[in-house]
Amino acid sequence: MIMQKRIIIASGNKKELEQLRYMLPRLGYRVVGEAAGGMDALKVARATAPDAVLLDDRLPVLDGMQVAKILTEENLAPAVLMVSQGNKGLVERAREVAAAFLMRPYLEDQLYAAVEAAVATHQKYTQLQQQLHKLQATLQARKIVERAKGILMKQKGFSEEQAFKVIQQTAMKKRTTMKAVAEAIITGYEL
């Protein structure tokens, strides 16, 4: 069974909310929240963890671009900014915060394309963030192992290869990571 994407719609225009309420289920989406203002859109997004948020560019208090910026910074959900005719300058300014744009008036197929593009972009971004964190952790672990090797080389007179093997074999014997062994060596040295 294919999971329906969960969508929040935020617009100060009641007619537009009604139109989206009609269009989105026809496209296979489930509306999980609505908001008439920017602050409410953020509250609903934080509470429901949607797959995408459709934002009116002219929401009260916090406009669509401000909400999109917060959604992006907090990695809550991708934002699709619904831009009014004559507001094309907003598109240029908002490239960094909105995953997709929708120029009014829009058709169902344009709405579908914008939501799918936003969700796909957000998924790629999330995957890249995860890869970055994994690489940073790997780099940090290597730095710790290098430091521990240096300590063993200095204290025990080991070659670099011998120091590495000692850390590696100890990790295997104790069924732990080389990083954990290296941290223990460093801690013992510092005491």
C-alpha positions as CSV (number, residue, x, y, z in Angstrom):
1,M,0.0,0.0,0.0
2,I,1.4,3.4,-1.0
3,M,1.5,5.9,1.9
4,Q,-0.3,9.1,1.1
5,K,1.8,12.2,1.5
6,R,0.7,14.3,4.4
7,I,0.2,18.0,3.6
8,I,-0.4,21.2,5.5
9,I,-2.1,24.1,3.8
10,A,-1.6,27.6,5.0
11,S,-3.4,30.5,3.3
12,G,-5.1,33.7,4.5
13,N,-7.6,33.2,1.6
14,K,-10.5,31.0,2.6
15,K,-11.4,30.3,-1.1
16,E,-7.9,29.1,-1.7
17,L,-8.0,26.8,1.3
18,E,-11.2,25.4,0.1
19,Q,-9.8,24.9,-3.4
20,L,-6.7,23.1,-2.0
21,R,-8.9,21.0,0.3
22,Y,-10.6,19.8,-2.8
23,M,-7.6,19.4,-5.1
24,L,-5.1,17.7,-2.8
25,P,-7.1,14.5,-2.0
26,R,-7.9,14.1,-5.7
27,L,-4.1,14.1,-6.3
28,G,-3.6,11.4,-3.6
29,Y,-2.5,13.6,-0.8
30,R,-3.9,13.9,2.7
31,V,-4.5,17.3,4.3
32,V,-3.3,16.9,7.9
33,G,-3.5,20.5,8.9
34,E,-4.6,24.0,8.0
35,A,-3.6,27.5,9.0
36,A,-4.7,31.0,8.2
37,G,-1.5,32.6,9.5
38,G,2.3,32.0,9.6
39,M,2.5,31.3,13.3
40,D,-0.3,28.8,13.1
41,A,1.4,27.1,10.1
42,L,4.5,26.6,12.2
43,K,2.6,25.2,15.2
44,V,0.7,22.8,12.9
45,A,4.0,21.7,11.2
46,R,5.7,21.1,14.5
47,A,2.8,19.1,15.8
48,T,2.1,16.9,12.7
49,A,5.5,16.4,11.0
50,P,4.0,16.7,7.4
51,D,5.6,15.6,4.2
52,A,5.2,19.1,2.7
53,V,3.7,22.5,3.6
54,L,1.9,24.7,1.1
55,L,2.4,28.4,2.1
56,D,0.6,31.5,0.9
57,D,3.2,34.2,0.2
58,R,1.1,36.7,2.0
59,L,0.3,35.1,5.3
60,P,-0.3,37.4,8.3
61,V,2.3,38.0,11.0
62,L,4.9,35.7,9.5
63,D,4.7,35.6,5.7
64,G,5.1,32.5,3.6
65,M,8.8,33.2,3.0
66,Q,9.5,33.6,6.7
67,V,7.7,30.4,7.6
68,A,9.6,28.6,4.8
69,K,12.9,29.8,6.2
70,I,12.0,28.4,9.6
71,L,10.8,25.1,8.2
72,T,14.1,24.8,6.3
73,E,16.3,25.8,9.2
74,E,14.6,23.3,11.5
75,N,14.4,20.7,8.8
76,L,10.7,20.2,9.6
77,A,9.3,19.8,6.1
78,P,9.7,21.1,2.6
79,A,7.9,24.4,1.8
80,V,6.0,25.0,-1.4
81,L,5.5,28.8,-1.7
82,M,2.3,29.8,-3.5
83,V,3.3,33.1,-5.2
84,S,0.8,35.7,-6.4
85,Q,1.0,37.1,-9.9
86,G,3.2,40.2,-10.0
87,N,5.3,38.9,-7.1
88,K,8.0,37.2,-9.2
89,G,10.7,39.1,-7.3
90,L,9.8,37.0,-4.3
91,V,10.8,33.8,-6.1
92,E,14.3,35.2,-6.7
93,R,14.6,36.1,-3.0
94,A,13.2,32.9,-1.6
95,R,15.3,30.3,-3.5
96,E,17.2,29.4,-0.4
97,V,14.2,28.7,1.7
98,A,11.4,27.2,-0.4
99,A,11.8,23.8,-2.0
100,A,9.3,24.6,-4.8
101,F,7.1,27.4,-6.1
102,L,3.6,27.6,-7.4
103,M,2.5,30.6,-9.4
104,R,-1.2,31.6,-9.1
105,P,-3.5,30.7,-10.7
106,Y,-2.3,27.0,-10.8
107,L,-3.8,23.8,-12.1
108,E,-3.9,20.4,-10.4
109,D,-0.9,19.0,-12.4
110,Q,1.2,22.1,-11.4
111,L,0.2,21.6,-7.8
112,Y,1.2,17.9,-8.0
113,A,4.5,18.7,-9.7
114,A,5.4,21.4,-7.1
115,V,4.6,19.1,-4.1
116,E,6.5,16.1,-5.6
117,A,9.5,18.3,-6.4
118,A,9.5,19.8,-2.9
119,V,9.3,16.3,-1.3
120,A,12.1,14.9,-3.5
121,T,14.4,17.9,-2.9
122,H,13.8,17.6,0.9
123,Q,14.6,13.9,0.9
124,K,17.8,14.4,-1.0
125,Y,18.8,17.2,1.4
126,T,18.0,15.0,4.4
127,Q,20.1,12.2,2.9
128,L,23.0,14.6,2.3
129,Q,22.7,15.8,5.9
130,Q,22.9,12.2,7.2
131,Q,25.9,11.5,5.0
132,L,27.6,14.6,6.3
133,H,27.1,13.7,9.9
134,K,28.4,10.2,9.2
135,L,31.5,11.5,7.5
136,Q,32.1,14.0,10.4
137,A,31.8,11.2,12.9
138,T,34.2,9.1,10.9
139,L,36.7,11.9,10.6
140,Q,36.4,12.6,14.4
141,A,37.1,8.9,15.1
142,R,40.1,8.9,12.9
143,K,41.5,12.0,14.6
144,I,41.1,10.2,18.0
145,V,42.8,7.0,16.7
146,E,45.7,9.1,15.2
147,R,46.2,10.9,18.6
148,A,46.2,7.5,20.4
149,K,48.7,6.1,17.9
150,G,50.9,9.1,18.6
151,I,50.7,8.4,22.3
152,L,51.6,4.7,21.9
153,M,54.5,5.6,19.5
154,K,55.9,8.2,22.0
155,Q,55.3,6.1,25.2
156,K,56.0,2.6,24.0
157,G,58.3,3.3,21.1
158,F,56.0,1.6,18.6
159,S,56.1,2.3,14.9
160,E,52.9,3.8,13.4
161,E,51.9,0.4,12.1
162,Q,52.5,-1.3,15.4
163,A,50.5,1.3,17.3
164,F,47.6,0.9,14.8
165,K,47.7,-2.9,15.2
166,V,47.6,-2.7,19.0
167,I,44.5,-0.4,18.8
168,Q,42.9,-2.6,16.2
169,Q,43.6,-5.9,18.0
170,T,42.5,-4.5,21.4
171,A,39.2,-3.3,19.8
172,M,38.6,-6.8,18.3
173,K,39.4,-8.6,21.6
174,K,37.1,-6.3,23.6
175,R,34.5,-6.3,20.9
176,T,34.4,-2.5,20.8
177,T,35.3,0.2,18.3
178,M,38.8,1.4,17.6
179,K,37.6,4.9,18.7
180,A,36.6,3.6,22.1
181,V,40.0,1.9,22.6
182,A,41.8,5.1,21.4
183,E,39.7,7.2,23.8
184,A,40.7,4.9,26.7
185,I,44.4,5.3,25.7
186,I,44.1,9.1,25.6
187,T,42.3,9.2,28.9
188,G,44.9,6.9,30.5
189,Y,47.7,9.1,29.1
190,E,46.1,12.4,30.4
191,L,45.7,10.9,33.9
